[in-house]
Amino acid sequence: MKTKSADKVESLYIAIILYKSSSDKPDYQPLYQESFVLVKATSLQEAKVKVLNHAKNESVSYTNENGETITWSFEQVVDMNSVLHDNFDSSEEIVDLYTRHFRNYEAYQSFEPLLSQEQL
């Protein structure tokens, strides 16, 4: 999806942002969130700036149903790159946007709640 903006071609980039929850409860176990976001920018550098600003603005604190203060804060941008295919239209049902590789399935399974059958 390339668009022209003031003679600059915009492309789509994908970023993986890592957030961490914390609490004022002494025995609170942090929860981490990976967020995959799409950003439109004229360069990877511009996309990085946009994503960092977005991620920092997503930090939030609230009081949960038990009266504990929960804070979600930005940890880091894990990865960022142009999408694999940014030329697609509404007639396509599936489009690959991002691919990541790893070697240690057991390590991946240990932190991925959906694979480890952990209930969130």
N, CA, C and O atoms as a printed pandas DataFrame, in Angstrom:
     atom_number atom_name residue_name chain_id  residue_number  x_coord  y_coord  z_coord
0              1         N          MET        A               1    0.843   -1.172    0.000
1              2        CA          MET        A               1    0.000    0.000    0.000
2              3         C          MET        A               1    0.884    1.230    0.000
3              4         O          MET        A               1    1.142    1.811    1.054
4              5         N          LYS        A               2    1.330    1.615   -1.120
5              6        CA          LYS        A               2    2.182    2.784   -1.228
6              7         C          LYS        A               2    1.318    3.967   -1.616
7              8         O          LYS        A               2    0.526    3.895   -2.556
8              9         N          THR        A               3    1.480    5.053   -0.882
9             10        CA          THR        A               3    0.754    6.270   -1.184
10            11         C          THR        A               3    1.751    7.412   -1.273
11            12         O          THR        A               3    2.821    7.367   -0.665
12            13         N          LYS        A               4    1.388    8.436   -2.038
13            14        CA          LYS        A               4    2.282    9.588   -2.163
14            15         C          LYS        A               4    1.814   10.669   -1.211
15            16         O          LYS        A               4    0.625   10.978   -1.127
16            17         N          SER        A               5    2.767   11.234   -0.499
17            18        CA          SER        A               5    2.491   12.323    0.421
18            19         C          SER        A               5    3.589   13.347    0.229
19            20         O          SER        A               5    4.730   13.120    0.633
20            21         N          ALA        A               6    3.254   14.489   -0.393
21            22        CA          ALA        A               6    4.222   15.554   -0.644
22            23         C          ALA        A               6    5.442   15.015   -1.377
23            24         O          ALA        A               6    6.577   15.257   -0.967
24            25         N          ASP        A               7    5.208   14.282   -2.466
25            26        CA          ASP        A               7    6.258   13.705   -3.313
26            27         C          ASP        A               7    7.089   12.623   -2.645
27            28         O          ASP        A               7    8.108   12.214   -3.202
28            29         N          LYS        A               8    6.698   12.153   -1.488
29            30        CA          LYS        A               8    7.399   11.052   -0.830
30            31         C          LYS        A               8    6.490    9.842   -0.833
31            32         O          LYS        A               8    5.299    9.947   -0.540
32            33         N          VAL        A               9    7.050    8.700   -1.161
33            34        CA          VAL        A               9    6.270    7.467   -1.199
34            35         C          VAL        A               9    6.222    6.867    0.201
35            36         O          VAL        A               9    7.257    6.636    0.827
36            37         N          GLU        A              10    5.020    6.622    0.676
37            38        CA          GLU        A              10    4.854    6.004    1.986
38            39         C          GLU        A              10    4.719    4.501    1.824
39            40         O          GLU        A              10    4.064    4.021    0.900
40            41         N          SER        A              11    5.338    3.772    2.723
41            42        CA          SER        A              11    5.242    2.319    2.763
42            43         C          SER        A              11    4.737    1.905    4.130
43            44         O          SER        A              11    4.704    2.706    5.064
44            45         N          LEU        A              12    4.342    0.634    4.240
45            46        CA          LEU        A              12    3.913    0.097    5.523
46            47         C          LEU        A              12    5.071   -0.617    6.200
47            48         O          LEU        A              12    5.825   -1.354    5.565
48            49         N          TYR        A              13    5.197   -0.387    7.494
49            50        CA          TYR        A              13    6.204   -1.044    8.320
50            51         C          TYR        A              13    5.479   -1.715    9.471
51            52         O          TYR        A              13    4.406   -1.275    9.885
52            53         N          ILE        A              14    6.065   -2.771    9.980
53            54        CA          ILE        A              14    5.491   -3.470   11.123
54            55         C          ILE        A              14    6.498   -3.436   12.257
55            56         O          ILE        A              14    7.700   -3.603   12.048
56            57         N          ALA        A              15    5.994   -3.217   13.453
57            58        CA          ALA        A              15    6.859   -3.174   14.632
58            59         C          ALA        A              15    6.290   -4.091   15.696
59            60         O          ALA        A              15    5.076   -4.248   15.825
60            61         N          ILE        A              16    7.192   -4.692   16.454
61            62        CA          ILE        A              16    6.800   -5.481   17.626
62            63         C          ILE        A              16    7.234   -4.683   18.836
63            64         O          ILE        A              16    8.420   -4.423   19.036
64            65         N          ILE        A              17    6.262   -4.299   19.639
65            66        CA          ILE        A              17    6.520   -3.491   20.824
66            67         C          ILE        A              17    6.284   -4.346   22.054
67            68         O          ILE        A              17    5.284   -5.059   22.139
68            69         N          LEU        A              18    7.201   -4.275   23.005
69            70        CA          LEU        A              18    7.082   -5.023   24.251
70            71         C          LEU        A              18    6.693   -4.073   25.376
71            72         O          LEU        A              18    7.343   -3.053   25.606
72            73         N          TYR        A              19    5.608   -4.435   26.076
73            74        CA          TYR        A              19    5.136   -3.689   27.242
74            75         C          TYR        A              19    5.215   -4.598   28.460
75            76         O          TYR        A              19    5.184   -5.823   28.339
76            77         N          LYS        A              20    5.318   -3.987   29.629
77            78        CA          LYS        A              20    5.396   -4.743   30.883
78            79         C          LYS        A              20    4.410   -4.149   31.886
79            80         O          LYS        A              20    4.284   -2.932   32.019
80            81         N          SER        A              21    3.719   -5.041   32.585
81            82        CA          SER        A              21    2.833   -4.579   33.649
82            83         C          SER        A              21    3.554   -4.682   34.985
83            84         O          SER        A              21    4.372   -5.576   35.201
84            85         N          SER        A              22    3.237   -3.758   35.869
85            86        CA          SER        A              22    3.753   -3.792   37.237
86            87         C          SER        A              22    2.610   -3.383   38.157
87            88         O          SER        A              22    1.570   -2.906   37.704
88            89         N          SER        A              23    2.820   -3.578   39.454
89            90        CA          SER        A              23    1.758   -3.277   40.412
90            91         C          SER        A              23    2.359   -2.866   41.741
91            92         O          SER        A              23    3.521   -3.146   42.033
92            93         N          ASP        A              24    1.532   -2.188   42.548
93            94        CA          ASP        A              24    1.954   -1.851   43.903
94            95         C          ASP        A              24    1.785   -3.035   44.854
95            96         O          ASP        A              24    2.187   -2.957   46.015
96            97         N          LYS        A              25    1.199   -4.117   44.376
97            98        CA          LYS        A              25    1.042   -5.331   45.176
98            99         C          LYS        A              25    2.407   -6.021   45.290
99           100         O          LYS        A              25    3.041   -6.285   44.267
100          101         N          PRO        A              26    2.872   -6.318   46.504
101          102        CA          PRO        A              26    4.230   -6.863   46.692
102          103         C          PRO        A              26    4.521   -8.163   45.942
103          104         O          PRO        A              26    5.627   -8.331   45.429
104          105         N          ASP        A              27    3.564   -9.083   45.863
105          106        CA          ASP        A              27    3.837  -10.373   45.220
106          107         C          ASP        A              27    3.321  -10.443   43.778
107          108         O          ASP        A              27    3.120  -11.530   43.236
108          109         N          TYR        A              28    3.113   -9.290   43.171
109          110        CA          TYR        A              28    2.603   -9.236   41.799
110          111         C          TYR        A              28    3.619   -9.828   40.824
111          112         O          TYR        A              28    4.806   -9.505   40.880
112          113         N          GLN        A              29    3.147  -10.690   39.937
113          114        CA          GLN        A              29    3.997  -11.241   38.886
114          115         C          GLN        A              29    3.764  -10.435   37.617
115          116         O          GLN        A              29    2.634  -10.351   37.135
116          117         N          PRO        A              30    4.813   -9.845   37.073
117          118        CA          PRO        A              30    4.647   -9.012   35.872
118          119         C          PRO        A              30    4.068   -9.821   34.717
119          120         O          PRO        A              30    4.326  -11.016   34.573
120          121         N          LEU        A              31    3.294   -9.145   33.918
121          122        CA          LEU        A              31    2.759   -9.713   32.693
122          123         C          LEU        A              31    3.342   -8.887   31.553
123          124         O          LEU        A              31    3.420   -7.662   31.650
124          125         N          TYR        A              32    3.750   -9.547   30.480
125          126        CA          TYR        A              32    4.328   -8.864   29.332
126          127         C          TYR        A              32    3.372   -8.966   28.162
127          128         O          TYR        A              32    2.641   -9.947   28.021
128          129         N          GLN        A              33    3.385   -7.953   27.334
129          130        CA          GLN        A              33    2.521   -7.931   26.155
130          131         C          GLN        A              33    3.356   -7.588   24.935
131          132         O          GLN        A              33    4.110   -6.615   24.934
132          133         N          GLU        A              34    3.211   -8.401   23.893
133          134        CA          GLU        A              34    3.789   -8.084   22.591
134          135         C          GLU        A              34    2.680   -7.470   21.761
135          136         O          GLU        A              34    1.593   -8.037   21.645
136          137         N          SER        A              35    2.951   -6.329   21.193
137          138        CA          SER        A              35    1.969   -5.672   20.347
138          139         C          SER        A              35    2.554   -5.503   18.950
139          140         O          SER        A              35    3.639   -4.944   18.791
140          141         N          PHE        A              36    1.839   -5.984   17.941
141          142        CA          PHE        A              36    2.265   -5.855   16.558
142          143         C          PHE        A              36    1.491   -4.680   15.966
143          144         O          PHE        A              36    0.260   -4.699   15.925
144          145         N          VAL        A              37    2.211   -3.666   15.510
145          146        CA          VAL        A              37    1.552   -2.481   14.972
146          147         C          VAL        A              37    2.039   -2.204   13.548
147          148         O          VAL        A              37    3.197   -2.449   13.210
148          149         N          LEU        A              38    1.131   -1.692   12.734
149          150        CA          LEU        A              38    1.468   -1.241   11.391
150          151         C          LEU        A              38    1.618    0.272   11.428
151          152         O          LEU        A              38    0.858    0.970   12.099
152          153         N          VAL        A              39    2.605    0.763   10.700
153          154        CA          VAL        A              39    2.822    2.200   10.632
154          155         C          VAL        A              39    3.118    2.578    9.184
155          156         O          VAL        A              39    3.826    1.868    8.470
156          157         N          LYS        A              40    2.562    3.710    8.770
157          158        CA          LYS        A              40    2.807    4.231    7.437
158          159         C          LYS        A              40    3.877    5.302    7.551
159          160         O          LYS        A              40    3.751    6.226    8.355
160          161         N          ALA        A              41    4.945    5.182    6.742
161          162        CA          ALA        A              41    6.032    6.157    6.806
162          163         C          ALA        A              41    6.783    6.163    5.483
163          164         O          ALA        A              41    6.645    5.247    4.672
164          165         N          THR        A              42    7.580    7.205    5.276
165          166        CA          THR        A              42    8.359    7.324    4.041
166          167         C          THR        A              42    9.714    6.648    4.146
167          168         O          THR        A              42   10.407    6.502    3.140
168          169         N          SER        A              43   10.106    6.232    5.349
169          170        CA          SER        A              43   11.384    5.530    5.534
170          171         C          SER        A              43   11.325    4.724    6.825
171          172         O          SER        A              43   10.459    4.943    7.673
172          173         N          LEU        A              44   12.258    3.790    6.958
173          174        CA          LEU        A              44   12.346    3.005    8.187
174          175         C          LEU        A              44   12.653    3.914    9.373
175          176         O          LEU        A              44   12.114    3.718   10.463
176          177         N          GLN        A              45   13.503    4.892    9.170
177          178        CA          GLN        A              45   13.846    5.826   10.256
178          179         C          GLN        A              45   12.617    6.606   10.726
179          180         O          GLN        A              45   12.400    6.754   11.929
180          181         N          GLU        A              46   11.823    7.100    9.794
181          182        CA          GLU        A              46   10.602    7.819   10.161
182          183         C          GLU        A              46    9.640    6.886   10.891
183          184         O          GLU        A              46    8.995    7.286   11.859
184          185         N          ALA        A              47    9.548    5.647   10.426
185          186        CA          ALA        A              47    8.671    4.669   11.073
186          187         C          ALA        A              47    9.123    4.415   12.507
187          188         O          ALA        A              47    8.286    4.310   13.403
188          189         N          LYS        A              48   10.428    4.314   12.739
189          190        CA          LYS        A              48   10.955    4.103   14.090
190          191         C          LYS        A              48   10.568    5.235   15.017
191          192         O          LYS        A              48   10.171    4.993   16.157
192          193         N          VAL        A              49   10.676    6.461   14.547
193          194        CA          VAL        A              49   10.309    7.618   15.365
194          195         C          VAL        A              49    8.819    7.575   15.710
195          196         O          VAL        A              49    8.428    7.809   16.854
196          197         N          LYS        A              50    8.002    7.273   14.710
197          198        CA          LYS        A              50    6.547    7.195   14.939
198          199         C          LYS        A              50    6.204    6.101   15.946
199          200         O          LYS        A              50    5.374    6.305   16.831
200          201         N          VAL        A              51    6.840    4.950   15.810
201          202        CA          VAL        A              51    6.542    3.828   16.706
202          203         C          VAL        A              51    6.986    4.131   18.129
203          204         O          VAL        A              51    6.257    3.832   19.074
204          205         N          LEU        A              52    8.164    4.718   18.300
205          206        CA          LEU        A              52    8.627    5.070   19.652
206          207         C          LEU        A              52    7.678    6.060   20.317
207          208         O          LEU        A              52    7.355    5.913   21.496
208          209         N          ASN        A              53    7.233    7.059   19.576
209          210        CA          ASN        A              53    6.277    8.022   20.134
210          211         C          ASN        A              53    4.968    7.336   20.504
211          212         O          ASN        A              53    4.406    7.595   21.568
212          213         N          HIS        A              54    4.489    6.471   19.635
213          214        CA          HIS        A              54    3.252    5.729   19.904
214          215         C          HIS        A              54    3.398    4.865   21.158
215          216         O          HIS        A              54    2.533    4.877   22.034
216          217         N          ALA        A              55    4.493    4.122   21.236
217          218        CA          ALA        A              55    4.705    3.194   22.354
218          219         C          ALA        A              55    4.786    3.931   23.685
219          220         O          ALA        A              55    4.208    3.490   24.678
220          221         N          LYS        A              56    5.486    5.028   23.704
221          222        CA          LYS        A              56    5.620    5.804   24.949
222          223         C          LYS        A              56    4.281    6.386   25.388
223          224         O          LYS        A              56    4.021    6.527   26.583
224          225         N          ASN        A              57    3.437    6.721   24.424
225          226        CA          ASN        A              57    2.113    7.273   24.744
226          227         C          ASN        A              57    1.116    6.214   25.191
227          228         O          ASN        A              57    0.042    6.557   25.684
228          229         N          GLU        A              58    1.440    4.952   25.033
229          230        CA          GLU        A              58    0.543    3.872   25.416
230          231         C          GLU        A              58    0.655    3.490   26.888
231          232         O          GLU        A              58   -0.158    2.707   27.381
232          233         N          SER        A              59    1.637    4.023   27.595
233          234        CA          SER        A              59    1.777    3.713   29.024
234          235         C          SER        A              59    0.541    4.204   29.767
235          236         O          SER        A              59    0.035    5.297   29.512
236          237         N          VAL        A              60    0.062    3.364   30.700
237          238        CA          VAL        A              60   -1.165    3.691   31.415
238          239         C          VAL        A              60   -1.143    3.044   32.803
239          240         O          VAL        A              60   -0.537    1.990   32.995
240          241         N          SER        A              61   -1.800    3.679   33.753
241          242        CA          SER        A              61   -2.009    3.109   35.084
242          243         C          SER        A              61   -3.501    3.136   35.386
243          244         O          SER        A              61   -4.218    4.051   34.981
244          245         N          TYR        A              62   -3.952    2.110   36.107
245          246        CA          TYR        A              62   -5.355    2.053   36.501
246          247         C          TYR        A              62   -5.474    1.219   37.767
247          248         O          TYR        A              62   -4.552    0.492   38.134
248          249         N          THR        A              63   -6.608    1.331   38.421
249          250        CA          THR        A              63   -6.893    0.536   39.605
250          251         C          THR        A              63   -7.781   -0.625   39.196
251          252         O          THR        A              63   -8.846   -0.427   38.612
252          253         N          ASN        A              64   -7.336   -1.845   39.505
253          254        CA          ASN        A              64   -8.130   -3.013   39.125
254          255         C          ASN        A              64   -9.242   -3.265   40.145
255          256         O          ASN        A              64   -9.408   -2.496   41.092
256          257         N          GLU        A              65   -9.997   -4.340   39.947
257          258        CA          GLU        A              65  -11.148   -4.648   40.804
258          259         C          GLU        A              65  -10.759   -4.981   42.243
259          260         O          GLU        A              65  -11.609   -4.970   43.133
260          261         N          ASN        A              66   -9.458   -5.283   42.478
261          262        CA          ASN        A              66   -8.979   -5.567   43.838
262          263         C          ASN        A              66   -8.362   -4.348   44.511
263          264         O          ASN        A              66   -7.798   -4.457   45.599
264          265         N          GLY        A              67   -8.467   -3.176   43.863
265          266        CA          GLY        A              67   -7.923   -1.950   44.435
266          267         C          GLY        A              67   -6.420   -1.780   44.243
267          268         O          GLY        A              67   -5.816   -0.888   44.838
268          269         N          GLU        A              68   -5.815   -2.626   43.420
269          270        CA          GLU        A              68   -4.376   -2.555   43.169
270          271         C          GLU        A              68   -4.111   -1.663   41.956
271          272         O          GLU        A              68   -4.864   -1.686   40.983
272          273         N          THR        A              69   -3.055   -0.891   42.022
273          274        CA          THR        A              69   -2.668   -0.067   40.889
274          275         C          THR        A              69   -1.840   -0.908   39.926
275          276         O          THR        A              69   -0.800   -1.451   40.299
276          277         N          ILE        A              70   -2.300   -1.010   38.709
277          278        CA          ILE        A              70   -1.608   -1.734   37.648
278          279         C          ILE        A              70   -1.057   -0.696   36.673
279          280         O          ILE        A              70   -1.769    0.215   36.252
280          281         N          THR        A              71    0.196   -0.842   36.328
281          282        CA          THR        A              71    0.829    0.083   35.385
282          283         C          THR        A              71    1.395   -0.704   34.214
283          284         O          THR        A              71    2.170   -1.644   34.393
284          285         N          TRP        A              72    0.997   -0.307   33.023
285          286        CA          TRP        A              72    1.573   -0.861   31.793
286          287         C          TRP        A              72    2.558    0.160   31.271
287          288         O          TRP        A              72    2.215    1.327   31.084
288          289         N          SER        A              73    3.794   -0.282   31.034
289          290        CA          SER        A              73    4.816    0.646   30.549
290          291         C          SER        A              73    5.559    0.053   29.361
291          292         O          SER        A              73    5.684   -1.164   29.225
292          293         N          PHE        A              74    6.038    0.927   28.521
293          294        CA          PHE        A              74    6.810    0.552   27.349
294          295         C          PHE        A              74    8.165    0.028   27.787
295          296         O          PHE        A              74    8.854    0.664   28.585
296          297         N          GLU        A              75    8.548   -1.135   27.266
297          298        CA          GLU        A              75    9.859   -1.720   27.551
298          299         C          GLU        A              75   10.821   -1.487   26.390
299          300         O          GLU        A              75   11.891   -0.905   26.572
300          301         N          GLN        A              76   10.439   -1.944   25.194
301          302        CA          GLN        A              76   11.313   -1.768   24.041
302          303         C          GLN        A              76   10.611   -2.136   22.750
303          304         O          GLN        A              76    9.587   -2.819   22.755
304          305         N          VAL        A              77   11.172   -1.674   21.646
305          306        CA          VAL        A              77   10.757   -2.140   20.336
306          307         C          VAL        A              77   11.622   -3.360   20.047
307          308         O          VAL        A              77   12.843   -3.246   19.933
308          309         N          VAL        A              78   10.999   -4.514   19.931
309          310        CA          VAL        A              78   11.713   -5.774   19.747
310          311         C          VAL        A              78   12.241   -5.895   18.328
311          312         O          VAL        A              78   13.382   -6.305   18.115
312          313         N          ASP        A              79   11.406   -5.538   17.357
313          314        CA          ASP        A              79   11.812   -5.640   15.962
314          315         C          ASP        A              79   10.972   -4.681   15.148
315          316         O          ASP        A              79    9.865   -4.308   15.535
316          317         N          MET        A              80   11.526   -4.287   14.004
317          318        CA          MET        A              80   10.797   -3.405   13.104
318          319         C          MET        A              80   11.348   -3.580   11.701
319          320         O          MET        A              80   12.559   -3.632   11.489
320          321         N          ASN        A              81   10.421   -3.669   10.739
321          322        CA          ASN        A              81   10.845   -3.834    9.364
322          323         C          ASN        A              81    9.674   -3.505    8.446
323          324         O          ASN        A              81    8.539   -3.356    8.898
324          325         N          SER        A              82    9.960   -3.396    7.163
325          326        CA          SER        A              82    8.873   -3.201    6.213
326          327         C          SER        A              82    8.061   -4.495    6.150
327          328         O          SER        A              82    8.587   -5.586    6.365
328          329         N          VAL        A              83    6.779   -4.351    5.851
329          330        CA          VAL        A              83    5.944   -5.544    5.752
330          331         C          VAL        A              83    6.397   -6.363    4.559
331          332         O          VAL        A              83    6.975   -5.826    3.614
332          333         N          LEU        A              84    6.135   -7.668    4.601
333          334        CA          LEU        A              84    6.564   -8.548    3.514
334          335         C          LEU        A              84    5.875   -8.199    2.198
335          336         O          LEU        A              84    6.511   -8.191    1.144
336          337         N          HIS        A              85    4.596   -7.915    2.258
337          338        CA          HIS        A              85    3.829   -7.571    1.062
338          339         C          HIS        A              85    2.944   -6.383    1.395
339          340         O          HIS        A              85    1.968   -6.518    2.133
340          341         N          ASP        A              86    3.280   -5.225    0.856
341          342        CA          ASP        A              86    2.408   -4.087    1.135
342          343         C          ASP        A              86    1.570   -3.699   -0.081
343          344         O          ASP        A              86    0.918   -2.655   -0.092
344          345         N          ASN        A              87    1.594   -4.546   -1.094
345          346        CA          ASN        A              87    0.747   -4.337   -2.267
346          347         C          ASN        A              87   -0.346   -5.394   -2.277
347          348         O          ASN        A              87   -0.206   -6.435   -2.918
348          349         N          PHE        A              88   -1.416   -5.130   -1.580
349          350        CA          PHE        A              88   -2.539   -6.062   -1.570
350          351         C          PHE        A              88   -3.832   -5.275   -1.622
351          352         O          PHE        A              88   -3.873   -4.089   -1.293
352          353         N          ASP        A              89   -4.860   -5.938   -2.031
353          354        CA          ASP        A              89   -6.153   -5.269   -2.110
354          355         C          ASP        A              89   -7.197   -6.074   -1.349
355          356         O          ASP        A              89   -6.902   -7.141   -0.810
356          357         N          SER        A              90   -8.386   -5.567   -1.310
357          358        CA          SER        A              90   -9.441   -6.190   -0.508
358          359         C          SER        A              90   -9.901   -7.541   -1.057
359          360         O          SER        A              90  -10.622   -8.265   -0.369
360          361         N          SER        A              91   -9.502   -7.893   -2.272
361          362        CA          SER        A              91   -9.918   -9.189   -2.809
362          363         C          SER        A              91   -9.077  -10.338   -2.249
363          364         O          SER        A              91   -9.472  -11.499   -2.357
364          365         N          GLU        A              92   -7.940  -10.033   -1.661
365          366        CA          GLU        A              92   -7.094  -11.071   -1.079
366          367         C          GLU        A              92   -7.587  -11.400    0.332
367          368         O          GLU        A              92   -7.882  -10.507    1.126
368          369         N          GLU        A              93   -7.668  -12.679    0.620
369          370        CA          GLU        A              93   -8.158  -13.099    1.920
370          371         C          GLU        A              93   -7.056  -13.189    2.966
371          372         O          GLU        A              93   -7.299  -12.942    4.147
372          373         N          ILE        A              94   -5.848  -13.540    2.541
373          374        CA          ILE        A              94   -4.736  -13.694    3.482
374          375         C          ILE        A              94   -3.493  -13.055    2.873
375          376         O          ILE        A              94   -3.176  -13.272    1.703
376          377         N          VAL        A              95   -2.792  -12.260    3.688
377          378        CA          VAL        A              95   -1.553  -11.631    3.254
378          379         C          VAL        A              95   -0.538  -11.757    4.385
379          380         O          VAL        A              95   -0.821  -11.361    5.515
380          381         N          ASP        A              96    0.634  -12.300    4.094
381          382        CA          ASP        A              96    1.703  -12.362    5.086
382          383         C          ASP        A              96    2.264  -10.965    5.312
383          384         O          ASP        A              96    2.615  -10.266    4.361
384          385         N          LEU        A              97    2.345  -10.565    6.577
385          386        CA          LEU        A              97    2.889   -9.252    6.908
386          387         C          LEU        A              97    4.277   -9.327    7.515
387          388         O          LEU        A              97    5.110   -8.449    7.291
388          389         N          TYR        A              98    4.524  -10.384    8.287
389          390        CA          TYR        A              98    5.750  -10.432    9.070
390          391         C          TYR        A              98    6.097  -11.885    9.348
391          392         O          TYR        A              98    5.214  -12.719    9.548
392          393         N          THR        A              99    7.391  -12.179    9.358
393          394        CA          THR        A              99    7.850  -13.527    9.667
394          395         C          THR        A              99    9.019  -13.427   10.631
395          396         O          THR        A              99    9.892  -12.572   10.481
396          397         N          ARG        A             100    9.029  -14.300   11.613
397          398        CA          ARG        A             100   10.113  -14.328   12.592
398          399         C          ARG        A             100   10.580  -15.768   12.718
399          400         O          ARG        A             100    9.771  -16.693   12.650
400          401         N          HIS        A             101   11.879  -15.964   12.901
401          402        CA          HIS        A             101   12.453  -17.300   13.005
402          403         C          HIS        A             101   13.075  -17.518   14.381
403          404         O          HIS        A             101   13.546  -16.574   15.015
404          405         N          PHE        A             102   13.072  -18.765   14.834
405          406        CA          PHE        A             102   13.726  -19.119   16.091
406          407         C          PHE        A             102   14.120  -20.577   16.030
407          408         O          PHE        A             102   13.630  -21.324   15.182
408          409         N          ARG        A             103   15.006  -20.988   16.927
409          410        CA          ARG        A             103   15.495  -22.365   16.937
410          411         C          ARG        A             103   15.011  -23.179   18.142
411          412         O          ARG        A             103   14.874  -24.398   18.037
412          413         N          ASN        A             104   14.754  -22.544   19.260
413          414        CA          ASN        A             104   14.452  -23.261   20.487
414          415         C          ASN        A             104   12.949  -23.221   20.775
415          416         O          ASN        A             104   12.456  -22.278   21.392
416          417         N          TYR        A             105   12.234  -24.242   20.329
417          418        CA          TYR        A             105   10.784  -24.300   20.513
418          419         C          TYR        A             105   10.407  -24.382   21.991
419          420         O          TYR        A             105    9.413  -23.788   22.408
420          421         N          GLU        A             106   11.185  -25.106   22.778
421          422        CA          GLU        A             106   10.876  -25.237   24.204
422          423         C          GLU        A             106   10.940  -23.871   24.903
423          424         O          GLU        A             106   10.086  -23.564   25.735
424          425         N          ALA        A             107   11.931  -23.061   24.575
425          426        CA          ALA        A             107   12.026  -21.720   25.161
426          427         C          ALA        A             107   10.837  -20.864   24.731
427          428         O          ALA        A             107   10.266  -20.134   25.542
428          429         N          TYR        A             108   10.470  -20.954   23.468
429          430        CA          TYR        A             108    9.324  -20.207   22.954
430          431         C          TYR        A             108    8.041  -20.655   23.659
431          432         O          TYR        A             108    7.221  -19.826   24.056
432          433         N          GLN        A             109    7.877  -21.950   23.807
433          434        CA          GLN        A             109    6.700  -22.504   24.457
434          435         C          GLN        A             109    6.629  -22.081   25.922
435          436         O          GLN        A             109    5.539  -21.890   26.460
436          437         N          SER        A             110    7.783  -21.935   26.569
437          438        CA          SER        A             110    7.787  -21.595   27.998
438          439         C          SER        A             110    7.273  -20.188   28.274
439          440         O          SER        A             110    6.766  -19.931   29.366
440          441         N          PHE        A             111    7.389  -19.266   27.313
441          442        CA          PHE        A             111    6.894  -17.918   27.571
442          443         C          PHE        A             111    5.622  -17.579   26.795
443          444         O          PHE        A             111    5.014  -16.538   27.043
444          445         N          GLU        A             112    5.219  -18.424   25.878
445          446        CA          GLU        A             112    4.013  -18.161   25.100
446          447         C          GLU        A             112    2.814  -18.796   25.794
447          448         O          GLU        A             112    2.656  -20.017   25.759
448          449         N          PRO        A             113    1.960  -17.977   26.431
449          450        CA          PRO        A             113    0.846  -18.522   27.210
450          451         C          PRO        A             113   -0.103  -19.411   26.408
451          452         O          PRO        A             113   -0.636  -20.378   26.953
452          453         N          LEU        A             114   -0.324  -19.114   25.150
453          454        CA          LEU        A             114   -1.251  -19.923   24.371
454          455         C          LEU        A             114   -0.681  -21.306   24.063
455          456         O          LEU        A             114   -1.445  -22.251   23.869
456          457         N          LEU        A             115    0.637  -21.444   24.015
457          458        CA          LEU        A             115    1.250  -22.740   23.786
458          459         C          LEU        A             115    1.420  -23.525   25.083
459          460         O          LEU        A             115    1.366  -24.755   25.077
460          461         N          SER        A             116    1.623  -22.828   26.180
461          462        CA          SER        A             116    1.858  -23.511   27.455
462          463         C          SER        A             116    0.539  -23.809   28.175
463          464         O          SER        A             116    0.551  -24.328   29.291
464          465         N          GLN        A             117   -0.605  -23.481   27.542
465          466        CA          GLN        A             117   -1.928  -23.731   28.089
466          467         C          GLN        A             117   -2.221  -22.914   29.350
467          468         O          GLN        A             117   -3.134  -23.242   30.108
468          469         N          GLU        A             118   -1.439  -21.841   29.573
469          470        CA          GLU        A             118   -1.676  -20.963   30.722
470          471         C          GLU        A             118   -2.926  -20.128   30.457
471          472         O          GLU        A             118   -3.127  -19.625   29.352
472          473         N          GLN        A             119   -3.739  -19.991   31.459
473          474        CA          GLN        A             119   -4.932  -19.158   31.356
474          475         C          GLN        A             119   -4.593  -17.732   31.747
475          476         O          GLN        A             119   -4.032  -17.501   32.818
476          477         N          LEU        A             120   -4.925  -16.776   30.899
477          478        CA          LEU        A             120   -4.680  -15.355   31.227
478          479         C          LEU        A             120   -5.875  -14.755   31.910
479          480         O          LEU        A             120   -5.858  -13.575   32.260
